[in-house]
Amino acid sequence: MMTKLTSMAVAALLVIACGGGQTTPQTTSNASGTKSPIGGGCTSDDDCTSGLFCDKDDPGGQCLKKCATTADCGSGAVCSDEKKCYQACQKPTDCTRQGYACKGAAPNMFCDTAGESGEHH
């Protein structure tokens, strides 16, 4: 009888321990300290890594950086003719965010909103 009671108590503790994740206090990306890189989603400048700003006019927001040349953007990013760093791409599947497409001309192609006819916002 004691063994059965002990087994039930252990099972109950496991259920409680596993189910406790529903009350996790960290519910936003900022609470975890994760910041979006160039091309990442955002709702404010605080959602982007240091030195970037949030373009809230783009679907889901987009972290961008001002630039003069692509060298200002860092690895994996391209400076557009608008003088903003965008996530670099080489083919349509490189732009994984919904509503975004690979735009521009090689070798300076970048991910931007799919509905735009040109490179400007």
Secondary structure as GFF3:
##gff-version 3
##sequence-region A 1 121
A	DSSP	alpha_helix	2	19	.	.	.	ID=ss1
A	DSSP	three_ten_helix	20	23	.	.	.	ID=ss2
A	DSSP	three_ten_helix	45	47	.	.	.	ID=ss3
A	DSSP	beta_strand	53	55	.	.	.	ID=ss4
A	DSSP	beta_strand	62	66	.	.	.	ID=ss5
A	DSSP	three_ten_helix	70	72	.	.	.	ID=ss6
A	DSSP	beta_strand	77	79	.	.	.	ID=ss7
A	DSSP	beta_strand	84	87	.	.	.	ID=ss8
A	DSSP	three_ten_helix	92	94	.	.	.	ID=ss9
A	DSSP	beta_strand	100	103	.	.	.	ID=ss10
A	DSSP	beta_strand	110	113	.	.	.	ID=ss11
###
